[in-house]
Amino acid sequence: MINYEEELKKFKPSLDVDEAEGAIYSRDLTDVIDILKEMLHETSGNEKGR
């Protein structure tokens, strides 16, 4: 059975939209486009050396 008192003690409120947005944008995350650009750059560098 669920102990509601214990569950309420564990509860942490979610971030406000502004706080969540700041947390998301403050991280420097590599996305698929960044990876593809790096791969293209490496490939073009290898072709120049041939």
Backbone as a printed PyTorch tensor [residue, N CA C, xyz], in Angstrom:
tensor([[[  0.8280,  -1.1780,   0.0000],
         [  0.0000,   0.0000,   0.0000],
         [  0.8810,   1.2540,   0.0000]],

        [[  0.4340,   2.2890,  -0.6130],
         [  1.1990,   3.5250,  -0.7220],
         [  1.1050,   4.3190,   0.5710]],

        [[  2.2540,   4.7400,   1.0540],
         [  2.3070,   5.5930,   2.2310],
         [  2.4060,   7.0420,   1.7460]],

        [[  1.2930,   7.7360,   1.7630],
         [  1.2350,   9.0830,   1.1940],
         [  2.1100,  10.0760,   1.9480]],

        [[  2.2400,   9.9000,   3.2300],
         [  3.0850,  10.8030,   4.0240],
         [  4.5430,  10.7040,   3.5730]],

        [[  5.0180,   9.4810,   3.3470],
         [  6.3950,   9.2820,   2.8870],
         [  6.5810,   9.8290,   1.4690]],

        [[  5.6090,   9.6070,   0.6190],
         [  5.6930,  10.1140,  -0.7490],
         [  5.7170,  11.6320,  -0.7740]],

        [[  4.9480,  12.2740,   0.0890],
         [  4.9380,  13.7360,   0.1560],
         [  6.2750,  14.2810,   0.6460]],

        [[  6.9570,  13.5520,   1.5160],
         [  8.2730,  13.9800,   1.9770],
         [  9.2940,  13.9470,   0.8480]],

        [[  9.1350,  13.0190,  -0.0930],
         [ 10.0630,  12.8710,  -1.2200],
         [  9.7800,  13.8720,  -2.3370]],

        [[  8.6140,  14.5040,  -2.3090],
         [  8.1820,  15.3700,  -3.3960],
         [  9.1130,  16.5610,  -3.5640]],

        [[  9.4970,  16.8300,  -4.8150],
         [ 10.2750,  18.0160,  -5.1640],
         [  9.5090,  18.7330,  -6.2690]],

        [[  9.1760,  20.0010,  -6.0780],
         [  8.4130,  20.7150,  -7.0980],
         [  9.2160,  20.8510,  -8.3860]],

        [[  8.5160,  20.8770,  -9.4840],
         [  9.1810,  21.0360, -10.7750],
         [  9.6350,  22.4770, -10.9460]],

        [[ 10.5980,  22.6710, -11.8330],
         [ 11.1090,  24.0070, -12.0960],
         [ 10.0670,  24.8510, -12.8120]],

        [[ 10.0910,  26.1380, -12.5490],
         [  9.2560,  27.0480, -13.3310],
         [  9.7650,  27.0520, -14.7630]],

        [[  8.9610,  27.5290, -15.6640],
         [  9.3400,  27.5460, -17.0750],
         [ 10.6240,  28.3480, -17.2690]],

        [[ 10.7320,  29.5020, -16.6380],
         [ 11.9280,  30.3270, -16.7880],
         [ 13.1660,  29.6180, -16.2520]],

        [[ 13.0300,  28.9650, -15.1090],
         [ 14.1610,  28.2480, -14.5360],
         [ 14.5550,  27.0650, -15.4040]],

        [[ 13.5630,  26.3560, -15.9210],
         [ 13.8500,  25.2030, -16.7880],
         [ 14.5300,  25.6670, -18.0640]],

        [[ 14.0470,  26.7550, -18.6340],
         [ 14.6410,  27.2780, -19.8590],
         [ 16.0990,  27.6510, -19.6230]],

        [[ 16.3810,  28.3000, -18.5130],
         [ 17.7590,  28.6700, -18.1880],
         [ 18.6470,  27.4540, -18.0130]],

        [[ 18.1200,  26.4360, -17.3590],
         [ 18.8970,  25.2140, -17.1420],
         [ 19.1890,  24.5100, -18.4650]],

        [[ 18.2400,  24.5460, -19.3690],
         [ 18.4170,  23.8810, -20.6610],
         [ 19.4100,  24.6440, -21.5340]],

        [[ 19.2330,  25.9560, -21.6430],
         [ 20.0850,  26.7390, -22.5340],
         [ 21.4850,  26.9750, -21.9800]],

        [[ 21.6830,  26.8140, -20.6820],
         [ 23.0090,  27.0420, -20.1140],
         [ 23.9640,  25.8870, -20.3990]],

        [[ 23.4490,  24.7710, -20.8410],
         [ 24.2950,  23.6100, -21.1350],
         [ 24.7350,  23.6510, -22.5890]],

        [[ 25.9900,  23.3260, -22.8020],
         [ 26.5260,  23.2860, -24.1550],
         [ 26.4420,  21.8410, -24.6410]],

        [[ 25.3430,  21.5240, -25.3000],
         [ 25.1140,  20.1600, -25.7430],
         [ 25.4540,  20.0170, -27.2250]],

        [[ 26.0570,  18.9150, -27.5570],
         [ 26.3510,  18.6160, -28.9530],
         [ 25.1370,  17.9100, -29.5340]],

        [[ 24.6440,  18.4310, -30.6530],
         [ 23.5160,  17.7720, -31.2880],
         [ 23.9750,  17.1060, -32.5790]],

        [[ 23.0690,  16.5040, -33.2860],
         [ 23.3950,  15.7410, -34.4980],
         [ 24.0240,  16.6450, -35.5590]],

        [[ 23.5430,  17.8660, -35.6790],
         [ 24.0950,  18.7900, -36.6810],
         [ 25.5610,  19.0830, -36.3740]],

        [[ 25.9040,  19.3070, -35.1090],
         [ 27.2990,  19.5460, -34.7320],
         [ 28.1760,  18.3580, -35.1020]],

        [[ 27.6840,  17.1590, -34.8540],
         [ 28.4470,  15.9470, -35.1730],
         [ 28.6400,  15.8210, -36.6740]],

        [[ 27.5800,  16.0630, -37.4450],
         [ 27.6980,  15.9780, -38.9040],
         [ 28.6550,  17.0230, -39.4560]],

        [[ 28.6300,  18.2380, -38.9110],
         [ 29.5670,  19.2800, -39.3580],
         [ 31.0000,  18.8640, -39.0880]],

        [[ 31.2500,  18.2880, -37.9080],
         [ 32.5940,  17.8470, -37.5650],
         [ 33.0490,  16.7150, -38.4870]],

        [[ 32.1480,  15.7830, -38.7770],
         [ 32.4920,  14.6740, -39.6770],
         [ 32.7910,  15.1950, -41.0690]],

        [[ 32.0060,  16.1550, -41.5430],
         [ 32.2210,  16.7300, -42.8700],
         [ 33.5520,  17.4670, -42.9180]],

        [[ 33.8580,  18.1940, -41.8540],
         [ 35.1240,  18.9230, -41.7810],
         [ 36.3080,  17.9480, -41.8160]],

        [[ 36.2180,  16.8530, -41.0500],
         [ 37.2850,  15.8540, -41.0320],
         [ 37.4290,  15.1800, -42.3920]],

        [[ 36.3090,  14.8960, -43.0370],
         [ 36.3350,  14.2430, -44.3460],
         [ 36.9620,  15.1550, -45.3880]],

        [[ 36.5920,  16.4190, -45.3820],
         [ 37.1490,  17.3590, -46.3620],
         [ 38.6340,  17.5790, -46.1070]],

        [[ 39.0730,  17.5130, -44.8630],
         [ 40.4970,  17.6440, -44.5440],
         [ 41.2960,  16.4550, -45.0340]],

        [[ 40.7050,  15.2490, -44.9690],
         [ 41.3730,  14.0550, -45.4460],
         [ 41.4890,  14.0430, -46.9550]],

        [[ 40.5180,  14.5830, -47.6650],
         [ 40.5490,  14.6060, -49.1210],
         [ 41.6040,  15.5790, -49.6290]],

        [[ 41.8580,  16.6470, -48.9130],
         [ 42.8540,  17.6270, -49.3200],
         [ 44.2640,  17.0460, -49.1990]],

        [[ 44.4520,  16.1320, -48.2700],
         [ 45.7710,  15.5360, -48.0390],
         [ 46.1330,  14.4740, -49.0560]],

        [[ 45.2180,  14.0490, -49.8750],
         [ 45.4780,  12.9800, -50.8490],
         [ 46.2250,  13.4710, -52.0410]]])
